[in-house]
Amino acid sequence: MINLLPPKEKEQLVLESNRKLTIVLGNIVLVSLVSLILVLFSLKFYILEQLVIQKSTLGDIEKNYQSNDFIVVKENMQKYNGFIIKMYNFYNDQAYLSDSLKIISEVNNPNGLYFKSINLDNTGNGGADIKITGFSNTRENLQLFKNNIEEIKKNQSIYKIENIYFPPYVWLKANDIDFNLTFKIVKNDQSK
Protein backbone atom coordinates (compact mmCIF):
# COMPACT_ATOMS: atom_id res chain seq x y z
CA MET A 1 0.00 0.00 0.00
CA ILE A 2 1.28 3.36 -1.01
CA ASN A 3 1.04 6.23 1.42
CA LEU A 4 0.54 9.40 -0.51
CA LEU A 5 -0.05 11.70 2.42
CA PRO A 6 2.23 14.63 2.88
CA PRO A 7 4.84 14.30 5.66
CA LYS A 8 3.15 16.84 7.90
CA GLU A 9 -0.06 14.83 7.95
CA LYS A 10 1.91 11.63 8.56
CA GLU A 11 3.42 13.21 11.68
CA GLN A 12 0.00 14.31 12.84
CA LEU A 13 -1.34 10.77 12.40
CA VAL A 14 1.56 9.30 14.38
CA LEU A 15 1.09 11.91 17.11
CA GLU A 16 -2.64 11.22 17.16
CA SER A 17 -1.96 7.49 17.40
CA ASN A 18 0.53 8.02 20.28
CA ARG A 19 -1.91 10.30 22.06
CA LYS A 20 -4.70 7.71 21.83
CA LEU A 21 -2.31 4.97 23.06
CA THR A 22 -1.28 7.18 25.99
CA ILE A 23 -4.91 7.84 26.89
CA VAL A 24 -5.77 4.13 26.75
CA LEU A 25 -2.77 3.12 28.86
CA GLY A 26 -3.45 5.94 31.32
CA ASN A 27 -7.07 4.80 31.66
CA ILE A 28 -5.95 1.20 32.26
CA VAL A 29 -3.53 2.32 35.01
CA LEU A 30 -6.17 4.59 36.52
CA VAL A 31 -8.83 1.86 36.55
CA SER A 32 -6.32 -0.60 38.08
CA LEU A 33 -5.41 1.87 40.84
CA VAL A 34 -9.07 2.62 41.59
CA SER A 35 -9.80 -1.13 41.72
CA LEU A 36 -6.85 -1.73 44.04
CA ILE A 37 -7.96 1.11 46.33
CA LEU A 38 -11.50 -0.29 46.44
CA VAL A 39 -10.21 -3.79 47.25
CA LEU A 40 -8.00 -2.42 50.02
CA PHE A 41 -10.88 -0.38 51.49
CA SER A 42 -13.16 -3.41 51.46
CA LEU A 43 -10.40 -5.49 53.11
CA LYS A 44 -9.94 -2.78 55.76
CA PHE A 45 -13.66 -2.74 56.54
CA TYR A 46 -13.74 -6.55 56.70
CA ILE A 47 -10.81 -6.62 59.15
CA LEU A 48 -12.40 -3.91 61.29
CA GLU A 49 -15.67 -5.86 61.35
CA GLN A 50 -13.84 -9.05 62.39
CA LEU A 51 -11.98 -7.10 65.08
CA VAL A 52 -15.27 -5.84 66.53
CA ILE A 53 -16.68 -9.39 66.47
CA GLN A 54 -13.57 -10.81 68.17
CA LYS A 55 -13.62 -8.09 70.84
CA SER A 56 -17.25 -8.78 71.65
CA THR A 57 -16.57 -12.54 71.77
CA LEU A 58 -13.60 -11.94 74.06
CA GLY A 59 -15.75 -9.74 76.29
CA ASP A 60 -18.38 -12.50 76.53
CA ILE A 61 -15.73 -15.10 77.37
CA GLU A 62 -14.17 -12.84 80.02
CA LYS A 63 -17.62 -12.39 81.59
CA ASN A 64 -18.04 -16.17 81.72
CA TYR A 65 -14.63 -16.62 83.33
CA GLN A 66 -15.34 -13.98 85.95
CA SER A 67 -18.17 -16.02 87.44
CA ASN A 68 -17.82 -17.15 91.06
CA ASP A 69 -17.63 -20.83 90.14
CA PHE A 70 -14.81 -20.26 87.71
CA ILE A 71 -12.89 -18.10 90.19
CA VAL A 72 -13.17 -20.84 92.84
CA VAL A 73 -11.97 -23.48 90.38
CA LYS A 74 -9.10 -21.25 89.25
CA GLU A 75 -7.98 -20.63 92.85
CA ASN A 76 -8.12 -24.35 93.61
CA MET A 77 -6.06 -25.13 90.53
CA GLN A 78 -3.44 -22.54 91.49
CA LYS A 79 -3.32 -23.93 95.04
CA TYR A 80 -2.86 -27.51 93.82
CA ASN A 81 -0.30 -26.46 91.21
CA GLY A 82 1.69 -24.76 93.97
CA PHE A 83 1.42 -27.91 96.06
CA ILE A 84 2.63 -30.06 93.16
CA ILE A 85 5.61 -27.75 92.61
CA LYS A 86 6.50 -27.96 96.31
CA MET A 87 6.23 -31.75 96.22
CA TYR A 88 8.39 -31.92 93.10
CA ASN A 89 11.07 -29.73 94.69
CA PHE A 90 10.87 -31.73 97.92
CA TYR A 91 11.28 -34.98 96.01
CA ASN A 92 14.24 -33.69 93.97
CA ASP A 93 16.04 -32.29 97.03
CA GLN A 94 15.67 -35.44 99.12
CA ALA A 95 18.68 -37.35 100.27
CA TYR A 96 18.01 -40.95 99.51
CA LEU A 97 19.16 -42.19 102.88
CA SER A 98 18.38 -45.80 102.08
CA ASP A 99 20.67 -45.53 99.03
CA SER A 100 23.37 -43.96 101.20
CA LEU A 101 23.06 -46.78 103.73
CA LYS A 102 23.21 -49.31 100.89
CA ILE A 103 26.45 -47.76 99.64
CA ILE A 104 27.91 -47.85 103.15
CA SER A 105 26.84 -51.47 103.61
CA GLU A 106 28.52 -52.45 100.32
CA VAL A 107 31.90 -51.56 101.82
CA ASN A 108 33.57 -54.74 103.07
CA ASN A 109 34.41 -54.28 106.73
CA PRO A 110 37.43 -56.28 107.87
CA ASN A 111 37.13 -58.40 111.01
CA GLY A 112 37.86 -56.28 114.02
CA LEU A 113 36.33 -53.11 112.55
CA TYR A 114 32.83 -51.98 113.42
CA PHE A 115 30.80 -48.81 113.41
CA LYS A 116 29.67 -47.05 116.56
CA SER A 117 27.47 -44.48 114.82
CA ILE A 118 26.47 -43.32 111.38
CA ASN A 119 25.22 -39.76 110.86
CA LEU A 120 23.50 -38.91 107.57
CA ASP A 121 22.73 -35.26 106.73
CA ASN A 122 20.76 -34.13 103.69
CA THR A 123 22.71 -31.82 101.37
CA GLY A 124 19.92 -31.41 98.82
CA ASN A 125 19.82 -32.64 95.22
CA GLY A 126 19.76 -36.26 96.41
CA GLY A 127 23.08 -36.09 98.24
CA ALA A 128 24.15 -36.66 101.83
CA ASP A 129 27.02 -35.84 104.18
CA ILE A 130 28.08 -39.00 105.99
CA LYS A 131 29.96 -39.11 109.28
CA ILE A 132 30.92 -42.49 110.68
CA THR A 133 32.52 -43.14 114.02
CA GLY A 134 33.86 -46.59 114.67
CA PHE A 135 36.48 -48.84 116.17
CA SER A 136 39.26 -50.79 114.49
CA ASN A 137 41.48 -53.24 116.34
CA THR A 138 44.47 -52.53 114.01
CA ARG A 139 45.73 -49.84 111.68
CA GLU A 140 45.96 -52.44 108.86
CA ASN A 141 42.23 -53.16 109.15
CA LEU A 142 41.53 -49.42 109.02
CA GLN A 143 43.75 -49.10 105.93
CA LEU A 144 41.96 -52.05 104.33
CA PHE A 145 38.60 -50.38 105.11
CA LYS A 146 39.81 -47.14 103.53
CA ASN A 147 40.93 -49.05 100.42
CA ASN A 148 37.53 -50.77 100.23
CA ILE A 149 35.81 -47.37 100.31
CA GLU A 150 38.09 -46.16 97.52
CA GLU A 151 37.16 -49.25 95.50
CA ILE A 152 33.43 -48.62 96.02
CA LYS A 153 34.04 -44.98 95.02
CA LYS A 154 35.34 -46.10 91.62
CA ASN A 155 32.41 -48.45 90.90
CA GLN A 156 29.46 -46.16 91.62
CA SER A 157 27.14 -45.23 88.75
CA ILE A 158 24.09 -43.41 90.13
CA TYR A 159 25.78 -41.99 93.21
CA LYS A 160 29.37 -41.18 93.78
CA ILE A 161 31.46 -40.88 96.91
CA GLU A 162 33.49 -37.71 97.30
CA ASN A 163 35.77 -36.05 99.86
CA ILE A 164 36.70 -39.13 101.87
CA TYR A 165 38.48 -37.87 104.97
CA PHE A 166 40.06 -39.67 107.89
CA PRO A 167 41.59 -37.27 110.43
CA PRO A 168 45.37 -37.69 110.66
CA TYR A 169 45.33 -38.65 114.33
CA VAL A 170 43.55 -41.97 113.62
CA TRP A 171 46.66 -43.24 111.84
CA LEU A 172 48.95 -42.59 114.81
CA LYS A 173 47.88 -45.58 116.90
CA ALA A 174 48.72 -49.08 115.78
CA ASN A 175 45.97 -50.88 117.76
CA ASP A 176 42.55 -50.16 119.30
CA ILE A 177 41.77 -47.15 117.13
CA ASP A 178 38.66 -45.04 117.57
CA PHE A 179 38.22 -43.43 114.18
CA ASN A 180 36.10 -40.79 112.49
CA LEU A 181 35.36 -40.82 108.79
CA THR A 182 33.53 -38.21 106.75
CA PHE A 183 32.57 -38.23 103.10
CA LYS A 184 29.83 -37.07 100.76
CA ILE A 185 27.49 -39.05 98.59
CA VAL A 186 26.25 -37.06 95.61
CA LYS A 187 24.07 -37.90 92.66
CA ASN A 188 25.98 -38.31 89.41
CA ASP A 189 25.11 -35.71 86.75
CA GLN A 190 24.54 -38.49 84.21
CA SER A 191 21.66 -39.98 86.20
CA LYS A 192 19.56 -36.80 86.13
Residue frames relative to the residue before (quaternion, step in Angstrom):
aa qw qx qy qz dx dy dz
M 1.0000 0.0000 0.0000 0.0000 0.00 0.00 0.00
I 0.3033 -0.7624 0.5554 0.1353 3.47 -0.94 1.01
N 0.2380 -0.7640 0.5887 0.1143 3.51 -0.90 1.03
L 0.0933 -0.8408 0.5333 0.0038 3.50 -0.37 1.27
L 0.4019 0.7150 -0.4795 0.3120 3.56 1.20 0.31
P 0.5204 -0.6165 0.4718 0.3556 3.52 -1.11 0.54
P 0.6589 -0.5521 0.3389 0.3823 3.61 -1.14 0.58
K 0.6186 0.5464 -0.3599 0.4349 3.60 0.98 -0.63
E 0.6755 0.4722 -0.2941 0.4840 3.58 0.96 -0.79
K 0.5891 0.5560 -0.3627 0.4607 3.58 1.12 -0.63
E 0.6550 0.5021 -0.3128 0.4701 3.60 0.92 -0.85
Q 0.6457 0.5148 -0.3250 0.4608 3.56 0.99 -0.81
L 0.6436 0.5154 -0.3248 0.4632 3.60 0.99 -0.76
V 0.6469 0.5006 -0.3155 0.4810 3.59 0.97 -0.82
L 0.6570 0.4974 -0.3149 0.4709 3.59 0.93 -0.86
E 0.6435 0.5158 -0.3181 0.4677 3.57 1.00 -0.83
S 0.6399 0.5199 -0.3122 0.4720 3.56 1.01 -0.83
N 0.6635 0.4958 -0.2978 0.4746 3.63 0.94 -0.88
R 0.6388 0.5301 -0.3239 0.4538 3.55 1.02 -0.82
K 0.6607 0.4994 -0.3042 0.4707 3.59 0.95 -0.89
L 0.6367 0.5256 -0.3186 0.4656 3.59 1.03 -0.84
T 0.6475 0.5160 -0.3084 0.4683 3.58 1.01 -0.87
I 0.6504 0.5106 -0.3141 0.4666 3.58 0.97 -0.82
V 0.6580 0.5054 -0.3097 0.4644 3.59 0.93 -0.88
L 0.6792 0.4756 -0.2935 0.4758 3.59 0.86 -0.94
G 0.6321 0.5287 -0.3270 0.4626 3.59 1.00 -0.77
N 0.6512 0.5062 -0.3112 0.4721 3.58 0.99 -0.83
I 0.6294 0.5292 -0.3344 0.4604 3.60 1.00 -0.81
V 0.6670 0.4890 -0.2998 0.4755 3.60 0.89 -0.93
L 0.6605 0.5164 -0.3038 0.4525 3.57 0.95 -0.89
V 0.6547 0.4932 -0.3078 0.4832 3.60 0.94 -0.85
S 0.6412 0.5210 -0.3277 0.4584 3.61 0.98 -0.82
L 0.6667 0.4967 -0.3055 0.4642 3.59 0.92 -0.87
V 0.6441 0.5080 -0.3236 0.4716 3.59 0.96 -0.84
S 0.6455 0.5152 -0.3194 0.4645 3.60 0.98 -0.84
L 0.6515 0.5139 -0.3100 0.4641 3.58 0.94 -0.89
I 0.6478 0.5119 -0.3158 0.4676 3.59 0.96 -0.86
L 0.6588 0.5047 -0.3099 0.4639 3.58 0.96 -0.84
V 0.6408 0.5105 -0.3236 0.4734 3.60 1.00 -0.80
L 0.6662 0.4962 -0.3087 0.4633 3.59 0.92 -0.85
F 0.6416 0.5090 -0.3322 0.4679 3.61 0.99 -0.75
S 0.6607 0.4914 -0.3215 0.4676 3.58 0.92 -0.84
L 0.6294 0.5246 -0.3271 0.4708 3.61 1.05 -0.74
K 0.6338 0.5274 -0.3252 0.4631 3.58 1.01 -0.83
F 0.6828 0.4776 -0.2966 0.4665 3.59 0.88 -0.90
Y 0.6162 0.5364 -0.3423 0.4640 3.60 1.07 -0.69
I 0.6677 0.4931 -0.2991 0.4707 3.60 0.90 -0.93
L 0.6467 0.5085 -0.3263 0.4655 3.60 0.95 -0.80
E 0.6353 0.5225 -0.3264 0.4657 3.58 1.01 -0.80
Q 0.6636 0.4957 -0.3023 0.4717 3.59 0.94 -0.90
L 0.6199 0.5447 -0.3355 0.4543 3.58 1.05 -0.73
V 0.6493 0.5031 -0.3120 0.4775 3.58 0.97 -0.86
I 0.6461 0.5161 -0.3167 0.4647 3.59 0.97 -0.85
Q 0.6731 0.4943 -0.2970 0.4630 3.59 0.90 -0.93
K 0.6397 0.5189 -0.3305 0.4608 3.60 0.98 -0.77
S 0.6705 0.4801 -0.3128 0.4713 3.58 0.92 -0.82
T 0.6270 0.5202 -0.3329 0.4748 3.60 1.06 -0.72
L 0.6466 0.5125 -0.3115 0.4714 3.57 0.97 -0.85
G 0.6364 0.5245 -0.3245 0.4633 3.58 0.99 -0.80
D 0.6497 0.5078 -0.3135 0.4709 3.60 0.99 -0.83
I 0.6589 0.5005 -0.3090 0.4689 3.58 0.95 -0.86
E 0.6425 0.5162 -0.3283 0.4615 3.60 0.95 -0.82
K 0.6265 0.5261 -0.3390 0.4645 3.60 1.04 -0.74
N 0.6498 0.5124 -0.3188 0.4623 3.58 0.99 -0.82
Y 0.7192 0.4467 -0.2531 0.4682 3.58 0.97 -0.84
Q 0.6238 0.5139 -0.3529 0.4714 3.58 1.23 -0.04
S 0.4231 0.6959 -0.4815 0.3240 3.59 1.22 0.15
N 0.6521 -0.5472 0.3635 0.3784 3.56 -1.22 0.55
D 0.6383 0.5334 -0.3327 0.4442 3.59 0.96 -0.82
F 0.6762 0.4869 -0.3024 0.4629 3.55 0.88 -0.89
I 0.6376 0.5247 -0.3342 0.4544 3.60 0.97 -0.79
V 0.6440 0.5102 -0.3248 0.4684 3.61 0.98 -0.78
V 0.6577 0.4990 -0.3098 0.4716 3.58 0.94 -0.87
K 0.6444 0.5252 -0.3177 0.4560 3.58 0.96 -0.86
E 0.6637 0.4936 -0.3089 0.4695 3.61 0.92 -0.87
N 0.6441 0.5120 -0.3256 0.4659 3.59 0.99 -0.77
M 0.6447 0.5147 -0.3243 0.4629 3.57 0.98 -0.81
Q 0.6555 0.5010 -0.3167 0.4680 3.60 0.95 -0.84
K 0.6375 0.5267 -0.3261 0.4582 3.59 1.01 -0.80
Y 0.7025 0.4526 -0.2746 0.4756 3.58 0.88 -0.93
N 0.6058 0.5355 -0.3597 0.4657 3.60 1.07 -0.60
G 0.6391 0.5095 -0.3198 0.4793 3.58 1.01 -0.79
F 0.6403 0.5210 -0.3183 0.4662 3.57 1.02 -0.80
I 0.6539 0.5085 -0.3138 0.4641 3.58 0.97 -0.85
I 0.6373 0.5162 -0.3319 0.4661 3.59 0.99 -0.78
K 0.6484 0.5080 -0.3187 0.4691 3.59 0.97 -0.83
M 0.6544 0.5018 -0.3163 0.4689 3.59 0.95 -0.81
Y 0.6365 0.5252 -0.3301 0.4584 3.58 0.98 -0.81
N 0.6725 0.4805 -0.2958 0.4789 3.58 0.90 -0.92
F 0.6271 0.5320 -0.3342 0.4605 3.59 0.99 -0.79
Y 0.6685 0.5022 -0.2959 0.4618 3.56 0.91 -0.93
N 0.6916 0.4813 -0.2864 0.4561 3.60 0.89 -0.87
D 0.7183 0.4420 -0.2570 0.4719 3.60 1.06 -0.65
Q 0.4808 0.6922 -0.4354 0.3164 3.59 1.22 -0.07
A 0.3472 -0.6563 0.6214 0.2502 3.48 -1.21 0.65
Y 0.3050 -0.7415 0.5669 0.1894 3.53 -0.76 0.98
L 0.2076 -0.8391 0.4937 0.0956 3.50 0.24 1.37
S 0.6195 0.5303 -0.3614 0.4521 3.58 1.01 -0.66
D 0.6400 0.5035 -0.3326 0.4756 3.61 1.03 -0.70
S 0.6318 0.5240 -0.3330 0.4641 3.57 1.03 -0.76
L 0.6590 0.4919 -0.3087 0.4778 3.58 0.95 -0.85
K 0.6160 0.5375 -0.3472 0.4594 3.59 1.05 -0.70
I 0.6468 0.5102 -0.3218 0.4666 3.59 0.94 -0.85
I 0.6548 0.5040 -0.3119 0.4690 3.57 0.95 -0.88
S 0.6854 0.4868 -0.2974 0.4526 3.59 0.93 -0.85
E 0.5982 0.5731 -0.3612 0.4281 3.62 1.18 -0.41
V 0.5662 0.5782 -0.3900 0.4393 3.58 1.23 -0.37
N 0.3756 -0.7224 0.5357 0.2240 3.58 -0.78 1.03
N 0.2042 -0.7730 0.5919 0.1023 3.54 -0.69 1.14
P 0.3946 -0.7070 0.5261 0.2601 3.59 -0.78 0.93
N 0.6026 -0.5289 0.4339 0.4109 3.57 -1.24 0.40
G 0.7537 0.3431 -0.2735 0.4894 3.53 -0.95 0.87
L 0.6844 0.3875 -0.2861 0.5473 3.61 1.26 0.10
Y 0.1308 0.7818 -0.6019 0.0972 3.56 -0.84 0.96
F 0.4843 -0.6612 0.4994 0.2808 3.51 -1.28 0.46
K 0.3114 -0.7193 0.5895 0.1954 3.52 -1.16 0.72
S 0.7916 -0.0985 0.0758 0.5982 3.58 1.01 -0.80
I 0.1559 -0.7378 0.6495 0.0976 3.48 -1.31 0.55
N 0.0862 -0.7884 0.6089 0.0153 3.56 -0.78 1.07
L 0.0837 -0.7923 0.6044 0.0043 3.57 -0.73 1.14
D 0.0301 -0.7933 0.6080 -0.0072 3.59 -0.78 1.05
N 0.4609 -0.6825 0.5050 0.2584 3.55 -0.96 0.96
T 0.1536 -0.7826 0.5964 0.0905 3.58 -0.93 0.92
G 0.5417 -0.5921 0.4127 0.4308 3.59 1.26 -0.11
N 0.8086 0.2648 -0.2183 0.4778 3.55 -1.32 0.38
G 0.6941 -0.5078 0.2772 0.4282 3.59 1.05 0.73
G 0.6028 0.5766 -0.3614 0.4165 3.60 1.20 0.15
A 0.1566 -0.7784 0.6005 0.0947 3.53 -1.34 0.19
D 0.3269 -0.6680 0.6267 0.2325 3.52 -1.29 0.57
I 0.1427 -0.7982 0.5840 0.0391 3.56 -0.78 1.06
K 0.0043 -0.7572 0.6532 0.0000 3.54 -1.03 0.89
I 0.0628 -0.7961 0.6016 -0.0171 3.53 -0.70 1.14
T 0.0880 -0.7353 0.6677 0.0760 3.52 -1.05 0.82
G 0.1043 0.8134 -0.5617 0.1093 3.53 -0.96 0.82
F 0.3945 -0.6800 0.5683 0.2429 3.49 -1.40 -0.14
S 0.0373 -0.7642 0.6436 0.0182 3.54 -1.07 0.83
N 0.4274 -0.7221 0.4772 0.2613 3.58 -0.87 0.91
T 0.8007 0.1064 -0.0781 0.5844 3.64 1.19 -0.45
R 0.6065 -0.5538 0.4359 0.3679 3.52 -1.29 0.44
E 0.6115 0.5620 -0.3441 0.4380 3.61 1.08 -0.72
N 0.6432 0.5015 -0.3245 0.4790 3.59 1.01 -0.78
L 0.6413 0.5162 -0.3222 0.4673 3.58 1.02 -0.78
Q 0.6410 0.5093 -0.3141 0.4806 3.59 1.03 -0.81
L 0.6388 0.5157 -0.3208 0.4723 3.59 1.00 -0.81
F 0.6333 0.5239 -0.3187 0.4720 3.60 1.04 -0.81
K 0.6435 0.5115 -0.3163 0.4735 3.58 0.97 -0.87
N 0.6526 0.5062 -0.3124 0.4693 3.61 0.95 -0.83
N 0.6348 0.5250 -0.3281 0.4623 3.59 1.04 -0.75
I 0.6283 0.5141 -0.3338 0.4791 3.59 1.04 -0.73
E 0.6384 0.5231 -0.3214 0.4643 3.58 0.97 -0.85
E 0.6474 0.5137 -0.3170 0.4654 3.59 1.02 -0.78
I 0.6340 0.5050 -0.3229 0.4886 3.60 1.00 -0.82
K 0.6117 0.5748 -0.3418 0.4225 3.59 1.01 -0.84
K 0.6848 0.4947 -0.2858 0.4523 3.58 0.98 -0.83
N 0.7504 0.4434 -0.2105 0.4428 3.60 1.05 -0.74
Q 0.4896 0.6731 -0.4385 0.3391 3.61 1.20 0.07
S 0.2054 -0.7868 0.5699 0.1179 3.57 -1.05 0.79
I 0.7493 0.3550 -0.2215 0.5133 3.61 0.73 -0.99
Y 0.7809 0.1593 -0.0689 0.6001 3.56 0.94 -0.92
K 0.1357 -0.7804 0.6002 0.1109 3.51 -1.18 0.47
I 0.3970 -0.6944 0.5562 0.2256 3.52 -1.19 0.68
E 0.0142 -0.7987 0.6007 -0.0330 3.55 -0.89 0.99
N 0.8559 0.2178 -0.1341 0.4496 3.53 -1.40 0.30
I 0.1244 0.7869 -0.5867 0.1450 3.58 0.75 1.03
Y 0.0564 0.8179 -0.5652 0.0917 3.56 -0.72 1.08
F 0.0697 -0.7236 0.6864 0.0216 3.50 -0.93 1.07
P 0.4425 -0.6725 0.5029 0.3146 3.64 -0.79 0.84
P 0.5993 -0.6115 0.3741 0.3563 3.60 -1.00 0.72
Y 0.6299 0.5757 -0.3573 0.3796 3.60 0.98 -0.69
V 0.5923 0.5848 -0.3891 0.3946 3.64 1.11 -0.44
W 0.6674 0.5042 -0.3034 0.4565 3.59 1.18 -0.45
L 0.5229 0.6658 -0.4031 0.3475 3.59 1.25 -0.14
K 0.7164 0.4154 -0.2508 0.5013 3.58 0.97 -0.82
A 0.4015 -0.7153 0.5195 0.2395 3.55 -1.08 0.69
N 0.8017 0.1342 -0.0453 0.5807 3.62 1.07 -0.69
D 0.8410 0.1836 -0.1516 0.4858 3.54 -1.37 0.41
I 0.1997 0.8125 -0.5084 0.2038 3.54 0.65 1.19
D 0.1983 -0.7102 0.6636 0.1265 3.53 -0.95 0.98
F 0.0426 -0.8388 0.5424 -0.0197 3.57 -0.51 1.13
N 0.2205 -0.7025 0.6577 0.1593 3.48 -1.45 0.37
L 0.0414 -0.7763 0.6290 -0.0039 3.53 -1.06 0.80
T 0.0087 -0.7789 0.6270 0.0138 3.56 -0.96 0.85
F 0.1542 0.7556 -0.6309 0.0857 3.53 -1.18 0.66
K 0.3838 -0.6968 0.5569 0.2386 3.53 -1.34 0.20
I 0.1726 -0.7190 0.6596 0.1346 3.48 -1.25 0.61
V 0.0048 0.8032 -0.5934 0.0517 3.56 -0.65 1.12
K 0.5300 -0.6092 0.4907 0.3273 3.51 -1.26 0.55
N 0.4630 -0.6585 0.5172 0.2907 3.57 -0.97 0.87
D 0.5478 -0.6195 0.4554 0.3298 3.59 -1.10 0.70
Q 0.6247 0.5712 -0.3363 0.4128 3.59 1.07 -0.67
S 0.6884 0.5051 -0.2910 0.4316 3.59 1.08 -0.62
K 0.5265 0.6490 -0.4114 0.3638 3.61 1.24 -0.11
